[in-house]
Amino acid sequence: MDAPAPDLHVDEALAARLVAAQHPDLAGPVRLVANGWDNAMFRLGERFAIRMPRRTSAVGLALNEQRWLPLLAHRLPLPIPTPVRVGLPAPELGYDAPWSIVPWLDGVSALEFDASARALAATPLAEFVTAIGVPAPPDAPVNVYRGVPLSQRDDTVRARLTGGRVPDAERLVAVWDRALAASVWSGPKLWLHADLHPTNLLLTPTGSLAAVVDFGDVTAGDPATDLATAWLTFDPAARRVFRAEVERRRATDEATWHRARGWALVIASSIVEQAGTSSAFGRVGAYALEQVLLD
């Protein structure tokens, strides 16, 4: 997934040693299946997966998943990678970070589907964002990059739009200004997945939504953050379905949708700045930038 170089060494042999040492009853064949931005994923036998931070910046995110996903899972209409076992740092084995054993969730990354083929996911994803979006407790994870007022992201976004890597930057400035002009979220901080782009959605072979993964950015704040998936994931027709389904389930004003479009720009410009526009992950960002210019 065009991931940056790791600063924690992880491989199949290490993952197998960790399982054998800490959870021997689940030991089985281990196979690397993905090197994500922050975590490596290994399949463990037929029923489980191992999720291991590959960057030190992901250690806190892993702890958030271990603490909060068991509390969120019962309210959600789709499978999520709730840890079934918690792995402890094991410096004696060469790995000084927390890690998790999670269920193996069947599905195909939405990144493998053309946007038009993701339409069947619009309704279940609307159900998911409204189900997770309930008031969070005061000690919910803090994420300075997601869920916050858009004004807190202004300097960073404007720097990206003048940095030369983001296409159509002049037109995107107008999108950003409109999002900033929308009234800010004044309600309680709501639970957020906070990273609902296609790479974190698993679809069935027919394109329906099978599971939502990678809760590393889980936080609480402005629900517009999760609604950004309307532009990150869908084409205009499916976006209309998604919006209608969200509004059917939860009162959502026009200002929230303007902020959501702004959040799509925040996330997409970050992807493009880091991964370009031609790589697999970079095309997620490039597509979303095209979409925010359509509405």
CORSULQUI-V791248 format. One record per residue. N is the residue number from 0. PHI is phi in radians with two decimals (NA if undefined). OMEGA is omega in degrees with one decimal (* if undefined). NEAR is the number of other ideal C-beta (glycine too) atoms within 12 Angstrom. Layout:
BEGIN
n: (N | N)
phi: (PHI | PHI)
omega: (OMEGA | OMEGA)
near: (NEAR | NEAR)
END
This chain:
BEGIN
n: (0 | 1 | 2 | 3 | 4 | 5 | 6 | 7 | 8 | 9 | 10 | 11 | 12 | 13 | 14 | 15 | 16 | 17 | 18 | 19 | 20 | 21 | 22 | 23 | 24 | 25 | 26 | 27 | 28 | 29 | 30 | 31 | 32 | 33 | 34 | 35 | 36 | 37 | 38 | 39 | 40 | 41 | 42 | 43 | 44 | 45 | 46 | 47 | 48 | 49 | 50 | 51 | 52 | 53 | 54 | 55 | 56 | 57 | 58 | 59 | 60 | 61 | 62 | 63 | 64 | 65 | 66 | 67 | 68 | 69 | 70 | 71 | 72 | 73 | 74 | 75 | 76 | 77 | 78 | 79 | 80 | 81 | 82 | 83 | 84 | 85 | 86 | 87 | 88 | 89 | 90 | 91 | 92 | 93 | 94 | 95 | 96 | 97 | 98 | 99 | 100 | 101 | 102 | 103 | 104 | 105 | 106 | 107 | 108 | 109 | 110 | 111 | 112 | 113 | 114 | 115 | 116 | 117 | 118 | 119 | 120 | 121 | 122 | 123 | 124 | 125 | 126 | 127 | 128 | 129 | 130 | 131 | 132 | 133 | 134 | 135 | 136 | 137 | 138 | 139 | 140 | 141 | 142 | 143 | 144 | 145 | 146 | 147 | 148 | 149 | 150 | 151 | 152 | 153 | 154 | 155 | 156 | 157 | 158 | 159 | 160 | 161 | 162 | 163 | 164 | 165 | 166 | 167 | 168 | 169 | 170 | 171 | 172 | 173 | 174 | 175 | 176 | 177 | 178 | 179 | 180 | 181 | 182 | 183 | 184 | 185 | 186 | 187 | 188 | 189 | 190 | 191 | 192 | 193 | 194 | 195 | 196 | 197 | 198 | 199 | 200 | 201 | 202 | 203 | 204 | 205 | 206 | 207 | 208 | 209 | 210 | 211 | 212 | 213 | 214 | 215 | 216 | 217 | 218 | 219 | 220 | 221 | 222 | 223 | 224 | 225 | 226 | 227 | 228 | 229 | 230 | 231 | 232 | 233 | 234 | 235 | 236 | 237 | 238 | 239 | 240 | 241 | 242 | 243 | 244 | 245 | 246 | 247 | 248 | 249 | 250 | 251 | 252 | 253 | 254 | 255 | 256 | 257 | 258 | 259 | 260 | 261 | 262 | 263 | 264 | 265 | 266 | 267 | 268 | 269 | 270 | 271 | 272 | 273 | 274 | 275 | 276 | 277 | 278 | 279 | 280 | 281 | 282 | 283 | 284 | 285 | 286 | 287 | 288 | 289 | 290 | 291 | 292 | 293 | 294)
phi: (NA | 0.98 | -1.29 | -1.19 | -1.08 | -1.33 | -2.03 | -2.12 | -1.32 | -2.38 | -2.73 | -1.08 | -1.13 | -1.11 | -1.03 | -1.13 | -1.13 | -1.11 | -1.10 | -1.07 | -1.39 | -1.88 | -2.43 | -1.08 | -1.21 | -1.82 | -1.05 | -3.05 | -1.05 | -2.08 | -2.41 | -1.14 | -2.07 | -2.85 | -1.91 | -1.43 | -1.07 | -1.98 | -2.28 | -1.75 | -2.09 | -2.15 | -1.44 | -2.05 | 1.08 | -1.74 | -1.86 | -2.28 | -2.37 | -1.98 | -1.98 | -2.24 | -0.98 | -1.91 | -2.35 | -1.10 | -1.16 | -1.61 | -1.09 | -1.10 | -1.16 | -1.12 | -1.13 | -1.08 | -1.08 | -1.12 | -1.37 | -1.73 | -1.10 | -1.06 | -1.44 | -1.50 | -1.00 | -1.19 | -1.66 | -1.74 | -1.49 | -2.29 | -1.11 | -2.33 | -1.42 | -1.19 | -1.00 | -1.67 | -2.51 | -1.77 | -1.73 | -1.71 | -0.95 | -2.40 | -1.04 | -1.18 | -1.78 | 1.62 | -2.50 | -1.84 | -2.66 | -1.23 | -2.65 | -2.41 | -1.81 | -2.21 | -1.11 | -1.37 | -1.81 | -1.26 | 2.66 | -2.03 | -0.93 | -1.07 | -1.09 | -1.41 | -1.87 | -1.09 | -0.98 | -1.13 | -1.46 | -1.62 | -1.02 | -1.14 | -1.46 | -1.09 | -1.19 | -1.14 | -1.26 | -1.09 | -1.11 | -1.13 | -1.17 | -1.39 | -1.27 | -1.31 | -1.41 | -2.03 | -0.96 | -1.69 | -1.25 | -1.05 | -1.69 | -1.03 | -1.01 | -1.65 | -2.32 | -1.29 | -1.77 | -2.40 | 1.41 | -1.54 | -0.98 | -1.01 | -1.03 | -1.29 | -1.85 | -1.08 | -1.05 | -1.14 | -1.14 | -1.13 | -1.13 | -1.11 | -1.26 | -1.92 | -1.52 | 1.63 | -1.71 | -1.69 | -1.24 | 0.97 | -1.05 | -1.10 | -1.23 | -1.23 | -1.02 | -1.13 | -1.06 | -1.13 | -1.06 | -1.17 | -1.14 | -1.13 | -1.33 | -1.18 | -1.06 | -1.36 | -1.17 | -1.97 | -1.50 | -1.18 | -1.22 | -1.78 | -1.03 | -2.37 | -1.18 | 1.39 | -2.64 | -1.53 | -1.82 | -1.00 | -1.10 | -1.78 | -2.06 | -1.81 | -1.97 | -1.32 | -1.00 | -1.53 | 1.80 | -1.35 | -1.40 | -1.78 | -2.90 | -2.08 | -2.19 | 0.98 | -1.71 | -1.04 | -1.61 | -0.88 | -2.81 | -2.36 | 2.82 | -1.23 | -1.10 | -1.02 | -1.01 | -1.29 | -1.21 | -1.03 | -1.04 | -0.98 | -1.68 | -1.29 | -1.94 | -1.99 | -1.54 | -0.98 | -1.14 | -1.19 | -1.10 | -1.13 | -1.11 | -1.01 | -1.10 | -1.08 | -1.22 | -1.09 | -1.19 | -1.22 | -1.66 | -2.67 | -1.04 | -2.43 | -1.48 | -1.09 | -1.07 | -1.12 | -1.19 | -1.12 | -1.16 | -1.06 | -1.09 | -1.10 | -1.14 | -1.05 | -1.17 | -0.99 | -1.22 | -1.14 | -1.17 | -1.12 | -1.06 | -1.15 | -1.07 | -1.56 | -2.05 | 1.29 | -2.06 | -1.79 | -1.32 | -1.04 | -1.25 | -1.04 | -1.19 | -1.06 | -1.16 | -1.09 | -1.09 | -1.11 | -1.11 | -1.10 | -1.19 | -1.17 | -1.41 | -1.44 | -1.72)
omega: (177.7 | -172.9 | 173.3 | 178.5 | -179.7 | 168.0 | 168.4 | 179.8 | 175.0 | 173.9 | -176.1 | -178.0 | 178.1 | -179.6 | 179.3 | 179.3 | -180.0 | 179.4 | -178.7 | -177.0 | -171.7 | -178.1 | -172.8 | -179.9 | 178.5 | -177.1 | 179.7 | 178.8 | -179.1 | -178.9 | 176.1 | 177.9 | -179.3 | 166.9 | 179.6 | -179.4 | -175.4 | -172.1 | 168.2 | 179.3 | 178.0 | 172.0 | -179.6 | -175.8 | -179.4 | -169.4 | -170.3 | 173.0 | 177.4 | -179.3 | -173.2 | 173.1 | 176.0 | 175.5 | -178.6 | 179.4 | -178.9 | -177.0 | 178.2 | 179.1 | 178.2 | 178.0 | 176.7 | 179.1 | -178.4 | -178.0 | -165.0 | -176.7 | 176.3 | 179.7 | -179.5 | -168.7 | -173.0 | -177.8 | -171.6 | -175.7 | -177.1 | 175.5 | 173.7 | -175.6 | 178.1 | -179.2 | 173.0 | 173.2 | 176.8 | 176.3 | -176.9 | 173.3 | -178.1 | -178.3 | 178.8 | 176.1 | 178.1 | -179.2 | -174.5 | -179.5 | 174.0 | 178.7 | -173.3 | 165.2 | -175.7 | 175.6 | 170.0 | -177.5 | 179.9 | 177.1 | -179.7 | 178.2 | 177.7 | 176.0 | -178.9 | -178.3 | 167.7 | -177.1 | -178.6 | -178.8 | 179.4 | -172.4 | -178.6 | 179.7 | -172.8 | -177.9 | 179.0 | 177.4 | 173.9 | 177.7 | -179.7 | -175.0 | 177.9 | 177.2 | 179.8 | -171.5 | 175.4 | -179.0 | -178.6 | 177.7 | -178.1 | -177.5 | 174.7 | -177.4 | 176.0 | 178.2 | -175.0 | -177.7 | -175.8 | 175.1 | -176.9 | 172.6 | -178.1 | 179.6 | 179.1 | 178.6 | -171.7 | -177.0 | -178.0 | -178.0 | -179.7 | 176.5 | 176.6 | -175.8 | 176.2 | -174.6 | 175.4 | -179.2 | -177.4 | -179.8 | 178.1 | -173.5 | -177.5 | 178.8 | -179.2 | 176.3 | 179.2 | 175.5 | -178.4 | 180.0 | 179.7 | 178.5 | 178.9 | -178.0 | 179.9 | 178.5 | -177.0 | 177.5 | -178.0 | 179.8 | 178.4 | 174.6 | -178.7 | 175.2 | 179.9 | 165.0 | 169.4 | 179.0 | -172.8 | 171.6 | -171.3 | -178.8 | -176.9 | 176.4 | 174.8 | -179.1 | 170.5 | 178.9 | 179.2 | 177.1 | 175.7 | -176.6 | -177.7 | -176.6 | 173.9 | -174.3 | 175.5 | 178.1 | -177.8 | -179.5 | -174.9 | -176.4 | 176.6 | -179.9 | -175.4 | -179.3 | 177.4 | -179.1 | -179.8 | 179.2 | 175.8 | 178.5 | 176.6 | -179.6 | 179.9 | -169.3 | -166.2 | 170.3 | -174.4 | -177.5 | 179.7 | 177.8 | 177.6 | 177.4 | 179.8 | -178.2 | -179.6 | -179.6 | 175.4 | -176.7 | 176.9 | -176.6 | -174.2 | 177.2 | -175.9 | -175.1 | -176.6 | 179.5 | 179.5 | 177.4 | 175.0 | 177.4 | 178.8 | 176.4 | 175.1 | 178.5 | 174.6 | 177.5 | 176.9 | -174.3 | -177.4 | -179.8 | 175.6 | 179.2 | -176.8 | 179.7 | -175.8 | -172.3 | -177.2 | -178.5 | -174.1 | 178.6 | -177.8 | 179.9 | 178.9 | 180.0 | 173.2 | 179.1 | -178.9 | 178.4 | -178.5 | 177.4 | 175.3 | -176.1 | -178.2 | 178.0 | -178.6 | -171.7 | *)
near: (29 | 24 | 24 | 19 | 11 | 24 | 17 | 29 | 21 | 37 | 23 | 24 | 18 | 29 | 43 | 29 | 26 | 40 | 34 | 21 | 21 | 26 | 27 | 14 | 14 | 29 | 21 | 24 | 18 | 29 | 22 | 24 | 24 | 30 | 26 | 34 | 32 | 36 | 41 | 37 | 37 | 37 | 28 | 36 | 22 | 13 | 18 | 33 | 40 | 50 | 47 | 48 | 37 | 37 | 26 | 20 | 20 | 33 | 26 | 24 | 39 | 40 | 25 | 35 | 41 | 33 | 23 | 34 | 36 | 22 | 25 | 36 | 27 | 13 | 22 | 31 | 23 | 34 | 24 | 37 | 38 | 33 | 31 | 26 | 28 | 24 | 38 | 22 | 23 | 22 | 11 | 12 | 25 | 19 | 33 | 22 | 36 | 32 | 43 | 44 | 38 | 37 | 29 | 27 | 31 | 18 | 30 | 25 | 33 | 39 | 33 | 21 | 32 | 18 | 34 | 18 | 25 | 40 | 29 | 26 | 44 | 36 | 28 | 36 | 48 | 36 | 26 | 41 | 44 | 31 | 28 | 41 | 39 | 24 | 17 | 29 | 16 | 10 | 13 | 26 | 35 | 22 | 30 | 16 | 26 | 37 | 38 | 28 | 25 | 41 | 23 | 21 | 34 | 22 | 15 | 24 | 36 | 22 | 19 | 30 | 32 | 18 | 17 | 12 | 25 | 39 | 26 | 25 | 25 | 14 | 19 | 35 | 25 | 19 | 38 | 40 | 22 | 24 | 39 | 28 | 19 | 27 | 20 | 22 | 31 | 15 | 22 | 18 | 29 | 33 | 39 | 44 | 48 | 45 | 38 | 45 | 46 | 43 | 41 | 42 | 42 | 37 | 36 | 25 | 14 | 15 | 30 | 25 | 43 | 28 | 35 | 44 | 44 | 37 | 45 | 37 | 38 | 44 | 36 | 35 | 38 | 43 | 43 | 45 | 45 | 46 | 48 | 48 | 48 | 48 | 45 | 49 | 49 | 45 | 27 | 21 | 20 | 34 | 36 | 21 | 26 | 42 | 32 | 19 | 29 | 36 | 21 | 15 | 25 | 24 | 13 | 31 | 21 | 19 | 25 | 35 | 32 | 33 | 40 | 43 | 42 | 45 | 48 | 45 | 48 | 49 | 48 | 45 | 42 | 35 | 37 | 36 | 29 | 24 | 27 | 20 | 26 | 15 | 19 | 22 | 35 | 29 | 28 | 45 | 41 | 31 | 36 | 47 | 38 | 28 | 36 | 40 | 27 | 22 | 25)
END
